[in-house]
C-alpha cells in the first residue's frame, strides 16, 4: 500500500517539546543545555555543531526549535537555507548561526557559509549545521567540509516501528488524545513514518478532534482528510 505524504496545511512551530526523540535524546539534551548556557564544554564549545540524518529525520525541526528558543530569549539568529535568495553577510549581533541542508548548497552559498564560519570563530559564535550525511561524505568545498566536521557531531537515527508506536501514543496522551492499536496500524500503513510527517499529523488530529469533539478512530481520520 502506498504511503501518503502528509500536506494538510497545519502550521507547526518547531520546539524541543514537540520533537519525537526516540533514540535521539542526546542531541535534544545538548541543544537545550546550549540554549541555557550549560551545554557540556560550553565554555570552550566548538565553533561548529553538526546534525546529520536522512530526509525527514527531524534535522530542520531541531534547528528550527533552536532558533525559536533563541528568539524567544530576544537573541538574533542567522539562517542560511538552500532556498535563500539573498546573500546575507555575517552579523556580529547574532547569537548563533544556522546552516540548513548544507548538502544542497551551490557554490555561492558554500562561499557564504565559509565566510560565516570564519567570522563566527572570530566572534566566538556557534554555527549549527545540518546535512543528509556525515561531514566527510558531503560533496562540498574542502575548507567548508572540514569546518563542518571539526566540532560536535550528531547523526539522527531513524525510529524503529516499535519506537514510532510508543512515541506516537505517548505524544498523543500528552495532548489528551487516545490512539488505539487499530488507529496506530492505520496511520503507520497509510502515512510516512518520518518525524516531519508524524508531528503535523498528530497536530492535525488534535486540532480536528477539538473542533468536532469526536474520538479518534479510522473513520474520524478519513473524514478529517476529506475536509482539510
PAFIDREN-425507 format. One line per field, with one value per atom (N, C-alpha, C): x, y, z; residue in three letters; residue number from 1. Coordinates in nm, 2 decimals, decimal comma. Example, Ala and Ser with C-alpha at 12.3 -4.5 7.8 and 13.67 -1.06 7.14 Angstrom:
% residues 2
x	c(1,32/1,23/1,32/1,28/1,37/1,29)
y	c(-0,57/-0,45/-0,33/-0,22/-0,11/0,00)
z	c(0,78/0,78/0,78/0,71/0,71/0,79)
aa	c(Ala/Ala/Ala/Ser/Ser/Ser)
i	c(1/1/1/2/2/2)
//
This chain:
% residues 228
x	c(0,08/0,00/0,09/0,06/0,14/0,11/0,22/0,21/0,18/0,10/0,06/0,15/0,21/0,28/0,18/0,20/0,10/0,13/0,03/0,03/-0,10/-0,12/-0,26/-0,27/-0,16/-0,16/-0,18/-0,14/-0,15/-0,01/0,01/0,14/0,19/0,31/0,37/0,49/0,49/0,60/0,70/0,82/0,91/0,95/0,96/1,01/1,07/1,15/1,21/1,10/0,99/0,88/0,80/0,79/0,71/0,79/0,91/1,00/0,99/0,98/0,97/1,12/1,17/1,31/1,35/1,28/1,32/1,46/1,55/1,69/1,78/1,72/1,80/1,79/1,77/1,75/1,88/1,99/2,12/2,13/2,09/2,10/2,01/1,89/1,79/1,85/1,90/1,96/2,07/2,15/2,27/2,21/2,12/2,07/1,99/1,92/1,85/1,95/2,06/2,16/2,24/2,26/2,33/2,25/2,12/2,04/2,04/2,05/2,05/2,19/2,29/2,43/2,50/2,44/2,50/2,54/2,56/2,60/2,74/2,76/2,89/3,00/3,10/3,21/3,17/3,06/3,01/3,11/3,19/3,29/3,39/3,42/3,51/3,45/3,32/3,24/3,30/3,29/3,34/3,26/3,32/3,25/3,14/3,16/3,05/2,98/2,85/2,77/2,70/2,73/2,67/2,56/2,45/2,34/2,31/2,34/2,32/2,20/2,15/2,04/1,97/1,89/1,82/1,71/1,65/1,54/1,42/1,36/1,25/1,29/1,42/1,46/1,45/1,42/1,40/1,50/1,60/1,71/1,65/1,56/1,51/1,43/1,35/1,27/1,37/1,48/1,57/1,63/1,68/1,74/1,64/1,52/1,41/1,37/1,37/1,34/1,45/1,57/1,68/1,66/1,63/1,61/1,49/1,38/1,27/1,30/1,38/1,42/1,50/1,60/1,68/1,61/1,52/1,44/1,35/1,30/1,21/1,29/1,42/1,50/1,56/1,51/1,55/1,68/1,73/1,86/1,84/1,93/1,92/1,99/1,94/2,00/2,01/2,13/2,15/2,11/2,03/1,99/2,02/2,09/2,11/2,05/1,97/1,90/1,92/1,92/1,95/1,85/1,73/1,63/1,65/1,75/1,77/1,81/1,75/1,78/1,88/1,87/1,96/2,09/2,19/2,33/2,34/2,33/2,33/2,47/2,53/2,66/2,65/2,76/2,76/2,73/2,64/2,60/2,66/2,75/2,80/2,70/2,58/2,48/2,41/2,43/2,37/2,43/2,34/2,39/2,44/2,38/2,42/2,39/2,44/2,42/2,37/2,28/2,23/2,25/2,32/2,34/2,26/2,14/2,05/2,07/2,07/2,08/2,20/2,31/2,44/2,47/2,42/2,45/2,39/2,29/2,23/2,28/2,38/2,43/2,50/2,48/2,55/2,68/2,76/2,89/2,89/2,79/2,78/2,75/2,65/2,61/2,73/2,81/2,92/3,02/3,04/3,14/3,08/2,95/2,89/2,90/2,87/2,88/3,02/3,12/3,26/3,29/3,24/3,26/3,20/3,08/3,01/3,09/3,15/3,23/3,35/3,42/3,54/3,50/3,39/3,35/3,30/3,23/3,18/3,30/3,41/3,52/3,58/3,59/3,64/3,56/3,43/3,33/3,28/3,34/3,30/3,15/3,11/2,97/2,97/2,86/2,85/2,77/2,81/2,74/2,68/2,55/2,47/2,44/2,48/2,46/2,39/2,32/2,25/2,28/2,28/2,31/2,26/2,25/2,20/2,30/2,42/2,53/2,63/2,72/2,82/2,91/2,98/3,05/3,15/3,23/3,33/3,27/3,14/3,08/3,01/3,01/2,94/3,03/2,96/3,03/3,03/3,13/3,13/3,28/3,31/3,44/3,51/3,64/3,71/3,72/3,74/3,76/3,63/3,51/3,38/3,36/3,38/3,35/3,44/3,56/3,65/3,59/3,54/3,48/3,35/3,27/3,15/3,18/3,29/3,33/3,42/3,45/3,55/3,50/3,37/3,32/3,24/3,13/3,04/2,95/2,95/2,87/2,77/2,64/2,53/2,48/2,43/2,37/2,24/2,13/1,99/1,96/1,92/1,89/1,74/1,70/1,55/1,49/1,36/1,28/1,25/1,26/1,21/1,05/0,99/0,85/0,79/0,86/0,81/0,83/0,94/0,96/0,86/0,83/0,73/0,59/0,55/0,42/0,42/0,53/0,54/0,54/0,62/0,63/0,50/0,44/0,32/0,21/0,20/0,10/0,12/0,25/0,28/0,26/0,30/0,28/0,13/0,05/-0,09/-0,15/-0,10/-0,15/-0,12/0,00/0,04/-0,06/-0,12/-0,22/-0,36/-0,38/-0,51/-0,58/-0,51/-0,57/-0,54/-0,63/-0,62/-0,61/-0,50/-0,48/-0,48/-0,58/-0,59/-0,50/-0,48/-0,39/-0,44/-0,57/-0,62/-0,59/-0,60/-0,57/-0,42/-0,33/-0,19/-0,15/-0,21/-0,19/-0,22/-0,34/-0,38/-0,29/-0,25/-0,16/-0,02/0,03/0,17/0,17/0,05/0,05/0,01/-0,06/-0,11/-0,02/0,05/0,13/0,28/0,36/0,50/0,53/0,64/0,67/0,78/0,82/0,93/0,87/0,96/0,92/0,85/0,90/0,84/0,69/0,65/0,51/0,43/0,48/0,41/0,37/0,45/0,42/0,31/0,30/0,19/0,06/0,07/-0,04/-0,10/-0,02/-0,06/-0,13/-0,07/-0,12/-0,26/-0,27/-0,40/-0,51/-0,47/-0,57/-0,62/-0,53/-0,56/-0,66/-0,62/-0,70/-0,84/-0,85/-0,98/-1,06/-1,00/-1,07/-1,13/-1,06/-1,12/-1,23/-1,22/-1,33/-1,46/-1,44/-1,56/-1,60/-1,51/-1,55/-1,57/-1,49/-1,50/-1,38/-1,39/-1,28/-1,21/-1,08/-1,00/-1,01/-1,08/-1,10/-1,05/-1,05/-1,02/-1,12/-1,25/-1,34/-1,32/-1,28/-1,25/-1,14/-1,03/-0,91/-0,95/-1,03/-1,07/-1,16/-1,25/-1,33/-1,25/-1,15/-1,06/-0,99/-0,93/-0,86/-0,95/-1,08/-1,17/-1,21/-1,19/-1,24/-1,13/-1,01/-0,90/-0,84)
y	c(-0,12/0,00/0,12/0,22/0,34/0,43/0,48/0,57/0,71/0,78/0,91/1,02/1,10/1,22/1,32/1,36/1,45/1,59/1,66/1,80/1,86/1,88/1,92/2,07/2,14/2,28/2,33/2,24/2,28/2,33/2,46/2,51/2,45/2,42/2,36/2,45/2,51/2,59/2,49/2,47/2,37/2,41/2,31/2,33/2,20/2,20/2,08/1,99/2,05/1,97/1,89/1,94/1,87/1,79/1,76/1,68/1,53/1,43/1,30/1,24/1,23/1,20/1,06/0,96/0,82/0,80/0,75/0,72/0,85/0,97/1,09/1,19/1,14/1,23/1,31/1,25/1,32/1,45/1,46/1,59/1,69/1,65/1,75/1,80/1,71/1,75/1,85/1,82/1,91/2,05/2,05/2,18/2,26/2,19/2,26/2,32/2,24/2,30/2,41/2,40/2,51/2,64/2,63/2,75/2,81/2,73/2,77/2,81/2,79/2,82/2,72/2,60/2,49/2,37/2,37/2,25/2,21/2,08/2,03/2,09/2,15/2,21/2,35/2,41/2,53/2,64/2,64/2,75/2,75/2,63/2,62/2,54/2,57/2,49/2,51/2,41/2,42/2,52/2,58/2,67/2,60/2,47/2,40/2,29/2,28/2,17/2,12/2,00/1,94/1,83/1,84/1,74/1,68/1,55/1,48/1,39/1,34/1,25/1,24/1,14/1,12/1,23/1,25/1,34/1,29/1,39/1,35/1,31/1,31/1,26/1,36/1,49/1,59/1,69/1,70/1,80/1,94/1,97/2,10/2,14/2,04/2,07/2,11/2,04/2,07/2,21/2,24/2,38/2,49/2,45/2,55/2,57/2,46/2,48/2,56/2,54/2,62/2,76/2,79/2,93/3,00/2,92/2,97/3,00/2,91/2,92/3,05/3,07/3,19/3,32/3,32/3,44/3,47/3,36/3,38/3,45/3,43/3,50/3,63/3,68/3,81/3,81/3,69/3,68/3,66/3,72/3,71/3,59/3,53/3,41/3,43/3,40/3,40/3,26/3,26/3,13/3,14/3,03/3,01/2,88/2,89/2,77/2,76/2,64/2,63/2,72/2,74/2,83/2,98/3,01/3,15/3,22/3,33/3,41/3,52/3,58/3,70/3,65/3,72/3,69/3,78/3,72/3,79/3,78/3,89/3,89/3,87/3,82/3,79/3,91/3,89/4,00/3,97/4,05/4,02/4,02/4,07/4,07/3,94/3,85/3,71/3,64/3,56/3,48/3,34/3,30/3,17/3,18/3,08/3,08/2,94/2,93/2,80/2,79/2,68/2,64/2,52/2,53/2,42/2,35/2,22/2,13/2,18/2,17/2,22/2,13/2,01/1,92/1,98/2,07/2,13/2,27/2,31/2,45/2,46/2,57/2,59/2,66/2,69/2,75/2,88/2,96/3,09/3,07/2,98/2,96/2,89/2,81/2,75/2,86/2,95/3,06/3,14/3,17/3,25/3,17/3,04/2,96/2,96/2,95/2,95/3,09/3,20/3,33/3,34/3,28/3,28/3,21/3,10/3,02/3,10/3,16/3,24/3,35/3,42/3,53/3,48/3,36/3,30/3,27/3,22/3,19/3,31/3,42/3,55/3,61/3,59/3,65/3,55/3,43/3,32/3,29/3,27/3,23/3,08/3,01/2,87/2,86/2,78/2,75/2,61/2,61/2,48/2,45/2,33/2,29/2,16/2,14/2,01/1,97/1,83/1,78/1,63/1,58/1,44/1,33/1,36/1,26/1,32/1,23/1,28/1,37/1,47/1,57/1,52/1,41/1,36/1,31/1,28/1,23/1,33/1,46/1,56/1,61/1,64/1,68/1,84/1,89/2,04/2,08/2,21/2,26/2,21/2,18/2,12/2,20/2,33/2,42/2,43/2,42/2,42/2,29/2,18/2,05/2,02/2,07/2,05/2,12/2,24/2,31/2,24/2,19/2,12/2,00/1,94/1,82/1,84/1,97/2,00/2,02/2,01/2,03/1,91/1,94/1,84/1,79/1,65/1,59/1,50/1,51/1,42/1,36/1,24/1,18/1,12/1,17/1,13/0,99/0,90/0,77/0,75/0,68/0,66/0,58/0,61/0,54/0,40/0,30/0,17/0,17/0,07/0,06/0,07/-0,01/-0,01/0,13/0,20/0,33/0,43/0,42/0,51/0,49/0,37/0,34/0,40/0,37/0,42/0,57/0,63/0,78/0,84/0,79/0,84/0,84/0,72/0,70/0,80/0,81/0,89/1,04/1,08/1,22/1,25/1,16/1,18/1,19/1,11/1,11/1,25/1,30/1,43/1,54/1,52/1,61/1,58/1,48/1,44/1,35/1,29/1,21/1,06/0,98/0,83/0,77/0,70/0,64/0,49/0,42/0,27/0,20/0,07/-0,01/0,00/-0,01/-0,01/0,12/0,23/0,36/0,37/0,33/0,33/0,25/0,13/0,04/0,12/0,18/0,26/0,37/0,45/0,56/0,51/0,41/0,37/0,29/0,25/0,19/0,29/0,40/0,49/0,62/0,65/0,78/0,75/0,84/0,83/0,83/0,76/0,74/0,84/0,93/1,02/1,13/1,19/1,28/1,40/1,44/1,56/1,54/1,41/1,38/1,35/1,28/1,24/1,36/1,46/1,57/1,65/1,69/1,76/1,68/1,55/1,46/1,46/1,45/1,45/1,58/1,69/1,83/1,84/1,78/1,79/1,71/1,59/1,51/1,58/1,64/1,72/1,83/1,91/2,02/1,98/1,88/1,84/1,77/1,70/1,64/1,74/1,85/1,96/2,03/2,04/2,11/2,02/1,89/1,81/1,74/1,74/1,67/1,53/1,46/1,32/1,25/1,12/1,03/1,00/0,97/0,94/0,80/0,77/0,64/0,65/0,53/0,53/0,61/0,60/0,68/0,83/0,86/1,00/1,06/0,98/1,02/1,04/0,95/0,96/1,08/1,11/1,23/1,36/1,36/1,47/1,50/1,40/1,41/1,46/1,43/1,47/1,62/1,67/1,81/1,91/1,88/1,97/2,01)
z	c(0,00/0,00/0,00/-0,09/-0,10/0,02/0,08/0,20/0,15/0,22/0,19/0,25/0,16/0,22/0,27/0,39/0,46/0,42/0,37/0,33/0,37/0,50/0,55/0,58/0,57/0,59/0,73/0,83/0,97/1,01/1,04/1,08/1,21/1,21/1,33/1,37/1,48/1,53/1,60/1,54/1,60/1,74/1,82/1,96/2,00/2,11/2,16/2,22/2,27/2,33/2,23/2,11/2,01/1,91/1,95/1,87/1,92/1,83/1,87/1,89/2,00/2,02/1,98/2,02/2,00/2,05/1,97/2,01/2,01/1,98/1,96/2,07/2,19/2,31/2,34/2,30/2,33/2,27/2,14/2,07/2,12/2,16/2,22/2,35/2,43/2,56/2,54/2,44/2,42/2,38/2,28/2,23/2,34/2,43/2,54/2,63/2,67/2,76/2,69/2,56/2,49/2,50/2,48/2,48/2,62/2,72/2,86/2,91/2,82/2,85/2,93/2,93/3,02/2,95/2,82/2,75/2,79/2,79/2,83/2,74/2,80/2,73/2,67/2,71/2,65/2,67/2,77/2,79/2,68/2,63/2,52/2,41/2,38/2,28/2,15/2,06/1,92/1,85/1,74/1,66/1,59/1,56/1,48/1,56/1,54/1,58/1,46/1,42/1,30/1,33/1,27/1,29/1,15/1,14/1,01/1,03/0,91/0,91/0,78/0,76/0,64/0,63/0,51/0,49/0,58/0,65/0,74/0,88/0,91/1,04/1,15/1,11/1,21/1,23/1,13/1,14/1,14/1,04/1,03/1,15/1,20/1,33/1,44/1,46/1,57/1,56/1,44/1,43/1,43/1,38/1,39/1,54/1,61/1,76/1,83/1,79/1,84/1,81/1,69/1,65/1,73/1,74/1,81/1,96/2,02/2,16/2,18/2,09/2,10/2,08/1,98/1,95/2,07/2,13/2,25/2,36/2,36/2,46/2,41/2,30/2,25/2,18/2,13/2,07/1,92/1,84/1,69/1,64/1,53/1,47/1,32/1,27/1,12/1,07/0,96/0,90/0,75/0,70/0,56/0,51/0,41/0,36/0,21/0,15/0,01/-0,08/-0,02/-0,10/-0,07/0,02/0,04/-0,08/-0,11/-0,23/-0,21/-0,10/-0,07/-0,01/-0,04/0,02/0,14/0,26/0,38/0,45/0,47/0,53/0,68/0,74/0,89/0,97/1,07/1,16/1,30/1,35/1,48/1,60/1,57/1,68/1,69/1,60/1,60/1,72/1,79/1,90/1,85/1,73/1,67/1,52/1,45/1,31/1,27/1,17/1,13/0,98/0,94/0,80/0,78/0,71/0,70/0,56/0,57/0,44/0,36/0,42/0,35/0,23/0,23/0,11/-0,02/-0,01/-0,13/-0,16/-0,10/-0,12/-0,26/-0,33/-0,45/-0,42/-0,52/-0,50/-0,42/-0,45/-0,39/-0,24/-0,21/-0,07/0,01/-0,06/0,01/0,05/-0,04/-0,01/0,11/0,11/0,21/0,35/0,34/0,46/0,52/0,43/0,48/0,54/0,48/0,54/0,68/0,69/0,82/0,93/0,89/0,98/1,03/0,93/0,97/1,07/1,04/1,13/1,26/1,26/1,38/1,48/1,42/1,50/1,56/1,49/1,54/1,65/1,64/1,73/1,84/1,84/1,93/1,93/1,81/1,78/1,74/1,77/1,73/1,60/1,51/1,39/1,40/1,38/1,38/1,24/1,19/1,05/1,04/0,93/0,91/0,77/0,75/0,62/0,62/0,50/0,48/0,49/0,53/0,55/0,65/0,70/0,79/0,71/0,78/0,71/0,61/0,64/0,55/0,42/0,42/0,29/0,21/0,26/0,19/0,07/-0,04/-0,16/-0,16/-0,09/-0,07/-0,09/-0,09/-0,10/0,03/0,02/0,13/0,26/0,24/0,36/0,44/0,37/0,44/0,50/0,43/0,48/0,60/0,60/0,72/0,84/0,82/0,94/0,98/0,89/0,93/1,02/0,99/1,07/1,18/1,21/1,31/1,45/1,47/1,61/1,66/1,73/1,78/1,67/1,66/1,55/1,61/1,56/1,59/1,46/1,47/1,35/1,39/1,35/1,39/1,34/1,43/1,40/1,37/1,27/1,25/1,36/1,38/1,48/1,43/1,51/1,48/1,48/1,42/1,42/1,57/1,66/1,80/1,86/1,83/1,89/1,83/1,70/1,64/1,71/1,74/1,80/1,94/2,02/2,15/2,16/2,08/2,09/2,04/1,94/1,89/2,00/2,06/2,17/2,28/2,33/2,44/2,41/2,28/2,24/2,23/2,19/2,18/2,32/2,42/2,55/2,62/2,58/2,63/2,59/2,47/2,42/2,46/2,54/2,59/2,49/2,39/2,29/2,32/2,27/2,28/2,14/2,11/1,98/2,01/1,96/1,98/1,88/1,90/1,82/1,67/1,65/1,51/1,44/1,52/1,46/1,43/1,52/1,50/1,38/1,37/1,25/1,12/1,12/1,00/0,97/1,07/1,05/0,99/1,05/1,01/0,88/0,83/0,70/0,59/0,63/0,53/0,51/0,62/0,61/0,63/0,58/0,60/0,75/0,79/0,93/0,98/0,90/0,94/1,03/1,11/1,21/1,15/1,03/0,96/0,92/0,91/0,87/0,99/1,09/1,21/1,30/1,31/1,40/1,35/1,22/1,16/1,17/1,15/1,16/1,30/1,40/1,54/1,57/1,52/1,55/1,48/1,36/1,29/1,36/1,40/1,48/1,60/1,67/1,80/1,76/1,66/1,62/1,58/1,49/1,44/1,55/1,64/1,75/1,84/1,86/1,94/1,87/1,74/1,67/1,66/1,65/1,63/1,75/1,86/1,98/1,96/1,88/1,85/1,89/1,92/1,95/1,82/1,83/1,71/1,67/1,56/1,50/1,35/1,29/1,15/1,07/1,09/1,01/1,04/1,17/1,20/1,12/1,10/1,03/0,88/0,82/0,68/0,66/0,76/0,75/0,76/0,84/0,86/0,73/0,66/0,54/0,43/0,43/0,33/0,35/0,47/0,50/0,52/0,49/0,50/0,37)
aa	c(Unk/Unk/Unk/Unk/Unk/Unk/Unk/Unk/Unk/Unk/Unk/Unk/Unk/Unk/Unk/Unk/Unk/Unk/Unk/Unk/Unk/Unk/Unk/Unk/Unk/Unk/Unk/Unk/Unk/Unk/Unk/Unk/Unk/Unk/Unk/Unk/Unk/Unk/Unk/Unk/Unk/Unk/Unk/Unk/Unk/Unk/Unk/Unk/Unk/Unk/Unk/Unk/Unk/Unk/Unk/Unk/Unk/Unk/Unk/Unk/Unk/Unk/Unk/Unk/Unk/Unk/Unk/Unk/Unk/Unk/Unk/Unk/Unk/Unk/Unk/Unk/Unk/Unk/Unk/Unk/Unk/Unk/Unk/Unk/Unk/Unk/Unk/Unk/Unk/Unk/Unk/Unk/Unk/Unk/Unk/Unk/Unk/Unk/Unk/Unk/Unk/Unk/Unk/Unk/Unk/Unk/Unk/Unk/Unk/Unk/Unk/Unk/Unk/Unk/Unk/Unk/Unk/Unk/Unk/Unk/Unk/Unk/Unk/Unk/Unk/Unk/Unk/Unk/Unk/Unk/Unk/Unk/Unk/Unk/Unk/Unk/Unk/Unk/Unk/Unk/Unk/Unk/Unk/Unk/Unk/Unk/Unk/Unk/Unk/Unk/Unk/Unk/Unk/Unk/Unk/Unk/Unk/Unk/Unk/Unk/Unk/Unk/Unk/Unk/Unk/Unk/Unk/Unk/Unk/Unk/Unk/Unk/Unk/Unk/Unk/Unk/Unk/Unk/Unk/Unk/Unk/Unk/Unk/Unk/Unk/Unk/Unk/Unk/Unk/Unk/Unk/Unk/Unk/Unk/Unk/Unk/Unk/Unk/Unk/Unk/Unk/Unk/Unk/Unk/Unk/Unk/Unk/Unk/Unk/Unk/Unk/Unk/Unk/Unk/Unk/Unk/Unk/Unk/Unk/Unk/Unk/Unk/Unk/Unk/Unk/Unk/Unk/Unk/Unk/Unk/Unk/Unk/Unk/Unk/Unk/Unk/Unk/Unk/Unk/Unk/Unk/Unk/Unk/Unk/Unk/Unk/Unk/Unk/Unk/Unk/Unk/Unk/Unk/Unk/Unk/Unk/Unk/Unk/Unk/Unk/Unk/Unk/Unk/Unk/Unk/Unk/Unk/Unk/Unk/Unk/Unk/Unk/Unk/Unk/Unk/Unk/Unk/Unk/Unk/Unk/Unk/Unk/Unk/Unk/Unk/Unk/Unk/Unk/Unk/Unk/Unk/Unk/Unk/Unk/Unk/Unk/Unk/Unk/Unk/Unk/Unk/Unk/Unk/Unk/Unk/Unk/Unk/Unk/Unk/Unk/Unk/Unk/Unk/Unk/Unk/Unk/Unk/Unk/Unk/Unk/Unk/Unk/Unk/Unk/Unk/Unk/Unk/Unk/Unk/Unk/Unk/Unk/Unk/Unk/Unk/Unk/Unk/Unk/Unk/Unk/Unk/Unk/Unk/Unk/Unk/Unk/Unk/Unk/Unk/Unk/Unk/Unk/Unk/Unk/Unk/Unk/Unk/Unk/Unk/Unk/Unk/Unk/Unk/Unk/Unk/Unk/Unk/Unk/Unk/Unk/Unk/Unk/Unk/Unk/Unk/Unk/Unk/Unk/Unk/Unk/Unk/Unk/Unk/Unk/Unk/Unk/Unk/Unk/Unk/Unk/Unk/Unk/Unk/Unk/Unk/Unk/Unk/Unk/Unk/Unk/Unk/Unk/Unk/Unk/Unk/Unk/Unk/Unk/Unk/Unk/Unk/Unk/Unk/Unk/Unk/Unk/Unk/Unk/Unk/Unk/Unk/Unk/Unk/Unk/Unk/Unk/Unk/Unk/Unk/Unk/Unk/Unk/Unk/Unk/Unk/Unk/Unk/Unk/Unk/Unk/Unk/Unk/Unk/Unk/Unk/Unk/Unk/Unk/Unk/Unk/Unk/Unk/Unk/Unk/Unk/Unk/Unk/Unk/Unk/Unk/Unk/Unk/Unk/Unk/Unk/Unk/Unk/Unk/Unk/Unk/Unk/Unk/Unk/Unk/Unk/Unk/Unk/Unk/Unk/Unk/Unk/Unk/Unk/Unk/Unk/Unk/Unk/Unk/Unk/Unk/Unk/Unk/Unk/Unk/Unk/Unk/Unk/Unk/Unk/Unk/Unk/Unk/Unk/Unk/Unk/Unk/Unk/Unk/Unk/Unk/Unk/Unk/Unk/Unk/Unk/Unk/Unk/Unk/Unk/Unk/Unk/Unk/Unk/Unk/Unk/Unk/Unk/Unk/Unk/Unk/Unk/Unk/Unk/Unk/Unk/Unk/Unk/Unk/Unk/Unk/Unk/Unk/Unk/Unk/Unk/Unk/Unk/Unk/Unk/Unk/Unk/Unk/Unk/Unk/Unk/Unk/Unk/Unk/Unk/Unk/Unk/Unk/Unk/Unk/Unk/Unk/Unk/Unk/Unk/Unk/Unk/Unk/Unk/Unk/Unk/Unk/Unk/Unk/Unk/Unk/Unk/Unk/Unk/Unk/Unk/Unk/Unk/Unk/Unk/Unk/Unk/Unk/Unk/Unk/Unk/Unk/Unk/Unk/Unk/Unk/Unk/Unk/Unk/Unk/Unk/Unk/Unk/Unk/Unk/Unk/Unk/Unk/Unk/Unk/Unk/Unk/Unk/Unk/Unk/Unk/Unk/Unk/Unk/Unk/Unk/Unk/Unk/Unk/Unk/Unk/Unk/Unk/Unk/Unk/Unk/Unk/Unk/Unk/Unk/Unk/Unk/Unk/Unk/Unk/Unk/Unk/Unk/Unk/Unk/Unk/Unk/Unk/Unk/Unk/Unk/Unk/Unk/Unk/Unk/Unk/Unk/Unk/Unk/Unk/Unk/Unk/Unk/Unk/Unk/Unk/Unk/Unk/Unk/Unk/Unk/Unk/Unk/Unk/Unk/Unk/Unk/Unk/Unk/Unk)
i	c(1/1/1/2/2/2/3/3/3/4/4/4/5/5/5/6/6/6/7/7/7/8/8/8/9/9/9/10/10/10/11/11/11/12/12/12/13/13/13/14/14/14/15/15/15/16/16/16/17/17/17/18/18/18/19/19/19/20/20/20/21/21/21/22/22/22/23/23/23/24/24/24/25/25/25/26/26/26/27/27/27/28/28/28/29/29/29/30/30/30/31/31/31/32/32/32/33/33/33/34/34/34/35/35/35/36/36/36/37/37/37/38/38/38/39/39/39/40/40/40/41/41/41/42/42/42/43/43/43/44/44/44/45/45/45/46/46/46/47/47/47/48/48/48/49/49/49/50/50/50/51/51/51/52/52/52/53/53/53/54/54/54/55/55/55/56/56/56/57/57/57/58/58/58/59/59/59/60/60/60/61/61/61/62/62/62/63/63/63/64/64/64/65/65/65/66/66/66/67/67/67/68/68/68/69/69/69/70/70/70/71/71/71/72/72/72/73/73/73/74/74/74/75/75/75/76/76/76/77/77/77/78/78/78/79/79/79/80/80/80/81/81/81/82/82/82/83/83/83/84/84/84/85/85/85/86/86/86/87/87/87/88/88/88/89/89/89/90/90/90/91/91/91/92/92/92/93/93/93/94/94/94/95/95/95/96/96/96/97/97/97/98/98/98/99/99/99/100/100/100/101/101/101/102/102/102/103/103/103/104/104/104/105/105/105/106/106/106/107/107/107/108/108/108/109/109/109/110/110/110/111/111/111/112/112/112/113/113/113/114/114/114/115/115/115/116/116/116/117/117/117/118/118/118/119/119/119/120/120/120/121/121/121/122/122/122/123/123/123/124/124/124/125/125/125/126/126/126/127/127/127/128/128/128/129/129/129/130/130/130/131/131/131/132/132/132/133/133/133/134/134/134/135/135/135/136/136/136/137/137/137/138/138/138/139/139/139/140/140/140/141/141/141/142/142/142/143/143/143/144/144/144/145/145/145/146/146/146/147/147/147/148/148/148/149/149/149/150/150/150/151/151/151/152/152/152/153/153/153/154/154/154/155/155/155/156/156/156/157/157/157/158/158/158/159/159/159/160/160/160/161/161/161/162/162/162/163/163/163/164/164/164/165/165/165/166/166/166/167/167/167/168/168/168/169/169/169/170/170/170/171/171/171/172/172/172/173/173/173/174/174/174/175/175/175/176/176/176/177/177/177/178/178/178/179/179/179/180/180/180/181/181/181/182/182/182/183/183/183/184/184/184/185/185/185/186/186/186/187/187/187/188/188/188/189/189/189/190/190/190/191/191/191/192/192/192/193/193/193/194/194/194/195/195/195/196/196/196/197/197/197/198/198/198/199/199/199/200/200/200/201/201/201/202/202/202/203/203/203/204/204/204/205/205/205/206/206/206/207/207/207/208/208/208/209/209/209/210/210/210/211/211/211/212/212/212/213/213/213/214/214/214/215/215/215/216/216/216/217/217/217/218/218/218/219/219/219/220/220/220/221/221/221/222/222/222/223/223/223/224/224/224/225/225/225/226/226/226/227/227/227/228/228/228)
//
